[in-house]
Amino acid sequence: FFRDKEYERNSRLWIYFDGNNNGIIEKDEDAQRFPWDLMHGDFHLAADGSRVQDEQSDGGGRWCFETVSGDLGNATYEFEIPLNSGDPQDLSITPGSTVGIKIEYEEMHYSEETGIFDTVGGDSWPKGDRLDGLTYAKLILKVD
């Protein structure tokens, strides 16, 4: 990742779920936001694919940045999301379940011209549109 004060203060990680793992991203699929300041955001997707903040927030996390050379380095994110919070707009799964997952990183930068923060870069894993559930990886919750 590239790092400077603006990027460090405003970059964020999004995690999207296809809760029933059917390859179709539907209304109320769970989305979690973890920005640099860890003001965790608990979201769900609206019918048009936009992100809507949940009334009840469940989850949390932390991140750290390790400088490798100059402004270059590695960001490490650690997060927790309940398997079943009881919120109908959250992921509801049990050990042994398989869900679709997509992780998206957004790099933000403050624009002096517009006076707002804009997305200037980013990436996702796996590659592909966040609204295309067929591009999601599979997360299998292990049963011990």
N, C-alpha and C positions, 0 to 999 in steps of 0.2 A: 504494500500500500504506500501511496505518497502521503506525506504528512507535512502540514504547516499549521499555524494556530487556527485558521478558519476550518480546515478539514477536521482537525482533532476535535474542535468544539461542536461540530455539527454532523458528522458522519453517523450513519445508523445502519443497523442490521435488521432485516425483516425475515420472519419465518412464517411460511404459509403451509397450511395443512389441507389435504384432501381426506377428510375424516373417515369416509366410508371406503376409500381407496378404489373408487369406481372410474377414475380417470376423467371425471367431469367436475369442474369447479362450480359449485352451486351456491345459492344465496345462504348466508350464515356460516360458510366455512370459516374456520378460525385463522386469524392472522395476529402475530405478536411482533411488536416493535421494541428494539433495544437501541436507543441512541447513546451517544457518547456519555451523557450525564446519568444514564441508567434510569431516567424517568420512564420506566417501562410503560408501554401502551398496549392494552388488550383490545384488539379490534376484531371485527368480522366483516365479511364481504357482503355488500348489498347486491341486489339482483343485477345491477349494471356493472358489477365488478369493482366499484369504488370501495374504499376502506372506511368503515364507520366505527367509532370508538364505542366499546361496550360500556354499559352503565356500571357494571361491576368489574373491577380489575383484579385479575389473578395471575400470579407469576412474578418473576424478578430476575435479576442477574447482575453481572459485573464484567468489566473489561479492563485490560491493561495494554500498554503499548511498549514494545521493546525496540529501542533504536538499534539498527544494524550498522548504518553508516550515514552520517549527515542527517538528511530528512527522511531517509528510507528506514523501514522497520516492519515489524510484525505486530498485528493487533490480535489479541486473544479474547474471545467472548466466552463467558460461562453463564448459563441461564437455567432457570427452573420453570416448568409449566406443569400445573396439576393434571393428572390423568383424567380426573373427573371432578370439576369444581362445583357441579350442580347448576352452573350457569348454562342455559340452553344455547347460548351463542358461543360456547367454548367447545374445544375438543373433548370428547367423552369416549375414552378407550380403556381397555383393561390389558394386563400382561397377556401376551400371546397374540395381541392384535397387530395388524399391519396397516399402516397409514401412508398416504402420499405426503411428501415433504419437499419444499423448495426453500432455499436460503438465498436472500437477495441482499447485497451490500450497496448502499448509496453513498457516494461522496458528495458533500455539499460545500458550497463556497459562497461567501457573501459578495454580492454585486454592488459596487458603489453606485452604478448607474440606476439600478432599480430599487436599491435599498432593501432587498430581500435575499434570502438564501435560496439558491437554485441548485438542482442536481447537476453536477458537472461530469459525473462518471459513475462507474459502478460495475457490478458483475452479478451473475447469479449462478447457483449450482443446484441442479443441473441447468445447462443452458436452455433457453426457451422462454416463452411468454408465461407470466405468472397465472394467467387465466386459462392456460392449457394444461389440464391435469395429466395429460399423456406425457408431458415432459418432466413430471415429478419423479423423484427417487422414491424408493420404498423404505420405510422405517419399520423394522420388526421389533416389537417389544418382547424381549426375552423373558421366559418364565424360568425361575430358579427352583 
